[in-house]
């Protein structure tokens, strides 16, 4: 079992994750990519990272706009898995922007 992060730990993690915001028991980022192919490339890269981590984000795809939502559902909130994967998602967005 992963340990839930305290509110302070979540705030500290978000300070290092530009573009990510807390929304209740989740962290969320929306990113606009140059086009649909770039957005899908990000989704493909995130899918591989999520599978490797066995931790999967909710992803909303709207043409070139992606919204990622992370929460450790099995623990009922945010754990270290969430900011870790958020960092990988941000790196994928940066590579394809």
C-alpha positions in Angstrom: 0.0 0.0 0.0 1.2 3.5 -0.9 1.0 6.2 1.8 -1.3 9.2 1.2 0.6 12.5 0.9 -0.1 15.2 3.4 -1.5 18.5 2.1 2.0 20.1 2.6 3.6 17.3 0.7 1.2 17.8 -2.2 1.8 21.5 -2.2 5.6 20.9 -2.2 5.3 18.5 -5.1 3.1 20.9 -7.1 5.7 23.6 -6.6 8.0 21.5 -8.8 5.3 20.7 -11.4 4.4 23.8 -13.4 1.0 23.6 -15.0 -0.3 21.1 -12.4 -3.1 22.0 -10.0 -4.8 20.2 -7.2 -8.5 19.4 -7.6 -9.7 17.6 -4.5 -8.0 14.2 -4.3 -6.5 14.6 -7.8 -3.8 16.6 -9.5 -4.7 17.9 -13.0 -2.9 19.4 -16.0 -4.3 20.6 -19.3 -1.9 21.1 -22.2 -2.4 22.3 -25.7 -0.1 20.6 -28.3 0.8 21.9 -31.8 -1.7 19.5 -33.4 -3.6 16.2 -33.1 -0.6 14.0 -34.1 1.6 15.6 -31.4 -1.2 15.2 -28.8 -1.5 11.5 -29.6 2.2 11.1 -29.5 2.1 12.4 -25.9 -0.7 10.0 -25.1 1.3 7.1 -26.5 4.4 8.1 -24.4 2.3 8.5 -21.3 0.7 5.2 -21.8 4.1 3.5 -21.9 5.2 5.3 -18.7 1.9 4.5 -17.0 2.2 0.8 -17.8 5.8 0.7 -16.6 4.7 2.3 -13.3 1.4 0.4 -13.1 -0.3 3.7 -12.4 -2.7 5.1 -15.0 -4.0 8.6 -15.4 -7.4 9.6 -16.6 -6.9 11.3 -20.0 -9.3 13.5 -21.9 -8.5 14.2 -25.5 -10.0 17.2 -27.3 -8.2 17.4 -30.7 -4.9 19.0 -29.7 -5.8 19.6 -26.0 -5.1 17.0 -23.4 -6.2 16.9 -19.8 -4.5 14.5 -17.4 -5.9 13.7 -14.0 -3.9 11.7 -11.4 -5.0 10.1 -8.2 -4.2 6.8 -6.5 -7.7 5.4 -6.6 -6.8 2.3 -4.6 -5.6 4.5 -1.7 -8.4 7.1 -2.0 -6.2 10.1 -2.7 -2.7 11.3 -3.7 0.4 9.2 -3.1 4.0 9.7 -4.3 3.0 7.8 -7.5 1.0 10.8 -8.6 3.7 13.5 -8.7 6.2 11.0 -10.0 3.9 10.2 -13.0 3.0 13.9 -13.4 6.7 14.7 -13.9 6.9 12.1 -16.7 3.7 13.5 -18.3 5.2 17.0 -18.2 8.4 15.7 -19.8 6.4 14.1 -22.6 4.4 17.3 -23.1 7.6 19.3 -23.3 9.2 16.9 -25.9 6.2 17.2 -28.2 5.4 20.9 -27.8 
